[in-house]
Each structure stands twice: as structure tokens, then as C-alpha cells.
Amino acid sequence: MDGLNPYRTTRVAEILADFQTLQYYIAAAPVEPENPDDYYTEGWAALRQCAIDGQNILDVAADTSVPTASDADEQQKAELKQIHLDAYSRRHEGQKIYLRQAAAQRWIKYREQVLQGDRPSSRNRSPLRACDNQLRAELAAVSDEYIYSELQASDAAMGRWTAEDPSLRSVLRWLRGRR
């Protein structure tokens, strides 16, 4: 036994708490515009996709199966490492969804500022196109590498034990296996 199971348990609990908070915010985001004419616009489509993605990451069954170890402590270690990967990957995906939602919600605000209560017309087409381009740029910036790096930095800033956090490659492999 390496004596790290209490750290592993705490780490899993921290990650699951982060994921739970992300899910709360993801579920609270709007998915339907006040004006039905806006339903198929880019920002609203992005928000609906985020809601679907948020539900999908919840619906994926946890894979906690590990080979049987020689003693109880080693078995607990193996199970905690598997749960750690599962929770870490879900948190990663949840953070990506949350940041994409935030970009879409900023798009809604920018769009409302451009429209000022009016409907889209030739008069405001150029600023609306700029809003759409800004949304696309922000969504493109939400990369797996960016998310992974930001979560690592956040965990380090909070003084969390991260010695056994999975690599980005492991996270992406887990996510690909659940799609």
C-alpha cells in the first residue's frame, strides 16, 4: 500500500463537486429565444447543442470496472484511479460545454445591443455578421488543450493534490470511448 488512497478519495470528491457545479450552470442556461424567429440563429443553436451535450455527459454510464487486485488497499487504489479518470474527463467536458455556453450567451447580449429591440434588417446586417464571427471565434478557442491547461492551473491555484491527474491524452481517449 502506498498510503495515498485518502488523497485519491479527496481528489475524486473535489472533481465531482466541480462537475456538479458545472452541470448546474449548464442546465440553467436558456435554450429557447423569446422571439421564435431567432430559434435557428447561431447562438441559440449553440446553446441547444450545449444542453444536449450536457445531458449526454450525464447519461454516459460510469466505468468503474477494474481487475481484481491482490489486497483490499490495492483494489481500492485501482477503483479510485478509474473513478478519478471518469470524473476528471466529465469535468473536462463539462467545462468545455460551460465555456461554449458562455460564448453563446455573450453573443445573445451583443446581438440584443445591435438590434436594440428591432429585427434584423439590411441596416444592421454588418454588425450582426460581426457578432456571428465573434461567436465562431470564441467557440473555436474552446479547445481541449485550453480546457485542460485552465483546469490544471485552477487546481494548482487552489492547492489541490494533482499528482495522479490523468493526461490530456487519457481524457480524450475516455471521451472518444463514450461518444
C-alpha positions as CSV (number, residue, x, y, z in Angstrom):
1,M,0.0,0.0,0.0
2,D,1.3,3.5,-0.9
3,G,-0.8,5.4,1.7
4,L,-2.3,7.7,-1.0
5,N,-5.9,6.5,-1.0
6,P,-7.1,9.3,1.3
7,Y,-5.6,11.8,-1.2
8,R,-7.2,10.0,-4.1
9,T,-10.6,9.9,-2.3
10,T,-10.4,13.7,-1.6
11,R,-9.3,14.4,-5.2
12,V,-12.3,12.4,-6.6
13,A,-14.6,14.3,-4.3
14,E,-13.2,17.7,-5.4
15,I,-13.6,16.8,-9.1
16,L,-17.1,15.5,-8.7
17,A,-18.1,18.7,-6.8
18,D,-16.7,20.8,-9.7
19,F,-18.6,18.7,-12.2
20,Q,-21.8,19.0,-10.2
21,T,-21.4,22.8,-10.2
22,L,-20.8,22.9,-13.9
23,Q,-23.9,20.7,-14.5
24,Y,-26.0,23.1,-12.5
25,Y,-24.9,26.0,-14.7
26,I,-25.2,24.1,-17.9
27,A,-28.8,23.0,-17.0
28,A,-29.7,26.6,-16.1
29,A,-28.8,28.2,-19.4
30,P,-31.6,29.2,-21.7
31,V,-32.2,27.2,-24.9
32,E,-35.2,28.9,-26.4
33,P,-35.2,32.6,-27.6
34,E,-38.0,34.9,-26.6
35,N,-38.6,35.6,-30.3
36,P,-39.2,32.3,-32.3
37,D,-37.6,33.9,-35.4
38,D,-34.3,33.7,-33.6
39,Y,-34.5,29.9,-33.0
40,Y,-32.2,28.9,-35.8
41,T,-29.6,31.6,-35.3
42,E,-26.1,30.5,-34.5
43,G,-26.0,31.4,-30.8
44,W,-29.3,29.8,-30.0
45,A,-28.3,26.7,-31.9
46,A,-25.0,26.6,-29.9
47,L,-27.0,26.9,-26.6
48,R,-29.3,24.0,-27.6
49,Q,-26.3,21.8,-28.6
50,C,-24.6,22.6,-25.2
51,A,-27.8,21.5,-23.4
52,I,-27.8,18.2,-25.4
53,D,-24.1,17.7,-24.7
54,G,-24.6,18.4,-21.0
55,Q,-27.3,15.8,-20.8
56,N,-25.2,13.3,-22.8
57,I,-22.2,13.6,-20.4
58,L,-24.6,12.8,-17.6
59,D,-26.2,9.9,-19.4
60,V,-22.9,8.1,-20.0
61,A,-22.6,5.3,-17.6
62,A,-19.6,5.3,-15.2
63,D,-17.0,2.7,-16.0
64,T,-15.6,1.6,-12.6
65,S,-14.6,-1.9,-13.6
66,V,-11.1,-2.8,-12.7
67,P,-9.3,-6.1,-12.5
68,T,-9.3,-7.7,-9.0
69,A,-6.2,-6.8,-7.0
70,S,-4.3,-8.9,-4.5
71,D,-5.5,-7.0,-1.4
72,A,-8.2,-4.6,-0.4
73,D,-6.0,-1.5,-0.4
74,E,-4.7,-2.2,-3.9
75,Q,-8.3,-2.8,-5.0
76,Q,-9.4,0.5,-3.6
77,K,-6.4,2.2,-5.3
78,A,-7.4,0.7,-8.7
79,E,-11.0,1.7,-8.3
80,L,-10.2,5.2,-7.2
81,K,-7.9,5.7,-10.1
82,Q,-10.6,4.6,-12.5
83,I,-13.2,6.8,-10.9
84,H,-10.7,9.7,-11.0
85,L,-10.3,9.3,-14.7
86,D,-14.1,9.1,-15.2
87,A,-14.8,12.2,-13.0
88,Y,-11.8,14.2,-14.5
89,S,-13.0,13.5,-18.0
90,R,-16.6,14.5,-17.2
91,R,-15.4,17.7,-15.6
92,H,-13.2,18.5,-18.6
93,E,-16.2,18.0,-21.0
94,G,-18.5,20.0,-18.6
95,Q,-16.0,22.9,-18.6
96,K,-15.9,22.9,-22.4
97,I,-19.7,22.9,-22.6
98,Y,-19.9,25.7,-20.0
99,L,-17.4,27.9,-21.9
100,R,-19.2,27.3,-25.1
101,Q,-22.5,28.3,-23.4
102,A,-20.9,31.5,-22.0
103,A,-19.7,32.4,-25.6
104,A,-23.3,31.9,-26.9
105,Q,-24.8,33.9,-24.1
106,R,-22.4,36.8,-24.8
107,W,-23.5,36.5,-28.4
108,I,-27.1,37.0,-27.3
109,K,-26.2,40.1,-25.4
110,Y,-24.1,41.6,-28.2
111,R,-26.9,40.8,-30.7
112,E,-29.5,42.5,-28.5
113,Q,-27.3,45.6,-28.2
114,V,-27.1,45.7,-32.0
115,L,-30.8,45.2,-32.6
116,Q,-32.0,47.5,-29.8
117,G,-35.4,45.9,-29.9
118,D,-35.6,45.9,-33.7
119,R,-35.5,42.9,-36.0
120,P,-32.6,42.0,-38.3
121,S,-32.5,44.1,-41.5
122,S,-30.1,45.4,-44.1
123,R,-29.4,48.3,-41.8
124,N,-27.9,46.1,-39.0
125,R,-26.7,43.1,-41.2
126,S,-23.0,44.1,-40.9
127,P,-22.9,44.4,-37.1
128,L,-24.9,41.1,-36.8
129,R,-22.4,39.4,-39.0
130,A,-19.6,40.7,-36.7
131,C,-21.5,39.2,-33.7
132,D,-21.7,35.8,-35.6
133,N,-18.0,36.0,-36.4
134,Q,-17.1,36.8,-32.8
135,L,-19.2,33.8,-31.7
136,R,-17.4,31.5,-34.1
137,A,-14.0,32.7,-33.0
138,E,-14.9,32.2,-29.3
139,L,-16.2,28.7,-29.9
140,A,-13.1,27.8,-31.9
141,A,-10.9,29.0,-29.0
142,V,-12.5,26.5,-26.6
143,S,-10.1,23.7,-27.4
144,D,-9.3,20.6,-25.3
145,E,-5.8,21.8,-24.8
146,Y,-7.1,25.2,-23.5
147,I,-9.6,23.5,-21.1
148,Y,-7.0,21.0,-19.8
149,S,-4.5,23.8,-19.1
150,E,-7.0,26.1,-17.5
151,L,-8.3,23.3,-15.2
152,Q,-4.8,22.3,-14.2
153,A,-4.0,26.0,-13.4
154,S,-7.1,26.3,-11.4
155,D,-6.5,23.1,-9.4
156,A,-2.9,24.3,-8.7
157,A,-4.1,27.7,-7.5
158,M,-6.5,26.0,-5.1
159,G,-3.6,23.8,-3.7
160,R,-5.3,20.6,-4.8
161,W,-3.4,17.3,-4.9
162,T,-2.9,16.7,-8.6
163,A,-0.1,14.1,-8.7
164,E,-2.2,11.4,-10.3
165,D,-4.4,13.5,-12.6
166,P,-4.8,11.9,-15.9
167,S,-3.1,13.2,-19.0
168,L,-5.0,15.1,-21.7
169,R,-4.5,12.1,-24.0
170,S,-6.2,9.8,-21.4
171,V,-9.1,12.3,-21.0
172,L,-9.6,12.5,-24.8
173,R,-9.4,8.7,-25.1
174,W,-12.1,8.4,-22.4
175,L,-14.3,11.0,-24.1
176,R,-13.9,9.3,-27.5
177,G,-14.9,6.0,-26.0
178,R,-18.2,7.4,-24.7
179,R,-19.4,9.0,-28.0
